[in-house]
Amino acid sequence: MKNRVSTLLLAFAAAAAHAQPSALNETQLLGRQVFAQSCGICHLQPSLGVKTYGPMLNKSAAGGNDEVMRAFIVNGTERMPAFKYYLKPAEIDAIIAYVRTVPVPANESHK
């Protein structure tokens, strides 16, 4: 009986761990998806040791200023296309919300 109870407790704990909600809210989850589809080709590292075309983005991107980041996404830069005709304003907001959840890597936080 004692083994059954411990087995049930372990099974319950495992199920509870998988049932916990993600640390990201709905907007941030959408942002992660849109970021991966639209921005990842340049801003996500495809494999170890390979450099990205654009900078890796995290919560400190654009000096932590959402309006500056929005301007970059909407209008583009000389190296980045403008997304104002491709992404909806809500998708741009979601990307910003997601990027603000990405921690600054330890090797960048002391620069």
URHU-V544152 format. One record per run of one state. SS is the DSSP state (@ for helix, = for strand, . for the rest). FROM is the first residue (numbers start at 1). TO is the last residue. If there is no record, write none. Layout:
# URHU-V544152
ss->SS from->FROM to->TO
ss->SS from->FROM to->TO
This chain:
# URHU-V544152
ss->. from->1 to->1
ss->@ from->2 to->19
ss->. from->20 to->25
ss->@ from->26 to->43
ss->. from->44 to->60
ss->@ from->61 to->64
ss->. from->65 to->65
ss->@ from->66 to->75
ss->. from->76 to->88
ss->@ from->89 to->99
ss->. from->100 to->105
ss->@ from->106 to->109
ss->. from->110 to->111
